[in-house]
Amino acid sequence: MKQFRIIKPEIRILGVDDAAFVPHSKGFVPVIGVVFRGGYWLDGLLSTKIEIDGFDATEKIASMITNSSHKRQLRVIMLDGVTFGGFNVVDIKELNERTKLPVIAVTRDRPDLKDIRVALKNLPEPERRWKALLNAGQILELSTRSRKERVYVEIDGILEEDARKIIKLTSTRSSIPEALRVAHLIASGLGNI
């Protein structure tokens, strides 16, 4: 469990989000990672592709990170939730183990686990996907810029107190940390190319 003695204002964070895709289609979807210093400066861009509704998100994102020239400077990985490309689930415990970096998965809305469990039944190997979802652990509700602005997070390899500080520090322009907001903007602009 990573405990930060001091969280510097320019902490290097990788925000990761996927591009738009046609649900229930076959193929691959781009995944974008942006390296941010705190909540203000974009320092780098990473990318990979994952299979829509596949099982390669954890492996591909870990590889994208470990093969990056930015790896040594990164202190935290932030994911836009734990599902990418439909229900290609990122196992945040495994991502933490592979990269040796703390992982914070952030969503604006509380995940509805009952609805997700039902949806998984329509896909191959639903229990494997469910296990990866449960591996994300407890869903925590955290404030961002103010007490009214809230996000829901799942964490691995980091203390809740430190995750709370990092989210508050990096949510500079919206209720979502800036690294995730910019990753989303770039990924949205790509579409399914």
N, C-alpha and C positions, 0 to 999 in steps of 0.2 A: 504494500500500500504506500503510494507516494504521498509524503507530507512535505509541503512547501514551507521552508522557514520564512521566506519573504516572497510575495508575489509581486514581481516587478511590473510597472505600468506597461512596459513593452514586451511582455511575455509572448513568446512565439507560439501561435496556435494554428493548427491546420483545421479548417472548416471543410466538411465534405457533404456534397449533395449530388443527386442524380438529375439527369435531363428528363424532359417529357418523353413519353412513349405511348404507344397504342396498347391499352390494357388487353390482356389475353392473347397478345401476338407472340410470334416467335422472333428470335434475334437478340440483339444486344443493345444496351443503352449506355451512353457516356456517363461517367462519374467524374466530377470535378472536385479538386482539392485546392483551396487557396490558403497560402501561408500569410498570416497577419501578425503584425507586432501590436499587441494590445488590441484596442478597438479603433485604431486610426490608420495604420499603414499596411498596404498590400505589398508583400515582399516576393511572392512567387505563386506560380500556378502549376498544378499537377493534374494528370488525367489518366484514366484507364477506361475500360469497357467491361460490363458484366452482362451475364445472360439474364434476359427477362424471366422472372419467376424461377431462376436457377438456384444454384447452391455455391456460387463462386465469389460472392461479395466480400466475405471476410478475407479470403486468400488474395483476391485482386487488390483490395484496398491496402492490405498489409504490404504486399509487394510494391505497390505504388509508393508507399511511404519509405520502406527500407531501401529502395533503389534510388531515392531522391537525394540530390546534393543538399537539400534542406534538412535532412533527417537529424543531423547533429544539433541543430539549433532548436528543433521543436521540443516543446514541453508538454503539450496537451493536444489530443485529437478531439474535435467536436463533430459529431454526426448529426445530420438532420433526421432524427429518429433512428430506428434499427432496421427498417425495411427499405430496400432499394430495388429499383426495377421491378415493381410489383411486390412479390413476397420472396425476394432474394434476401434473406435475413442475415444481418451482420451479428455474429456472436461476439459481443464486446469483451468478454473474458478472454477469448482466444485472440482477438485483435490486440488487447493489452499485452498478452504473453508474447505474441510474435514481434511486436514493435518495441516493447519495453516502455511504452508511453501510456499515461492515464487516458481514459476514454470517457467522454461525456456525451451522451445521446440526448438531444434536445428536441422537444415538440411544443407547439403552441397549445395544443389540446391534449387532455388526458387520454391516453390510448384506451380504447374499449376492448378489453381482453376477451370478453364474451363474443362480440362481433367478429373479432379477429380469428378466434378459434373456429367459428362456423365457416368463415371464408376459407380457411386453410384446408377444410375438407374437400374443396374443389380442386386441389393441387396434388401432384405426386408427393409422397412422403410427408404427409402433414405432421406426423409426430416429430420428425427430425426438425422441421421448421419451428414447431411449438417449443421444443426443448431449447433451441437457440434464443427464442423470444424470452422464455423464462430465465435463461442464463443472464439476461440483462439486469435481473434483480428488482428491487423495490423501486416503484415510481415515486419520485420526490417532487414536491411542488416548491418552486423557488421564485423569489421576487427578482426582477431585473432592475430597471431604472427607478422604479418606485414600487411601493407596496401593492399598488393596483395592477401593475404589469407583471404577469406571472407566466412561467414556463414550467413544463414538466420534464424531468430529467431522469435518466438512468445512468449510473456511474460504475466504473471499475478501475481500480488502481489509484484511486484518489479519495481523500477524505471528503465527506459532505461539506464541511466548513470551507475547505479550499475550493471545491467546485462552486459553491455559492459566491465566494469572493471573485473568482475568475469570471463567472457569468455577469455579475454586476459590473465589474471593471470593463468588460468588453462589449456590453450592450450600450453603445454610444448613440446610435441613430434610431434604434427601434427597440422593441422588447426582445428581439432575437440578437444574440451576439453577432458582432459585425462580420466575423469570418464566415459564419453560416449565411448571413444575409447576402454577402457578395458571392459566395459559392452558388447560392440559389439563383441570383441574377444572371451569372455567367452560364450556368447549366440551363436555365430557362431559355436563354438566347440561342443555345445550340439546337434544341429540339432533338429529334432522333436522326442524327447523321451517321 
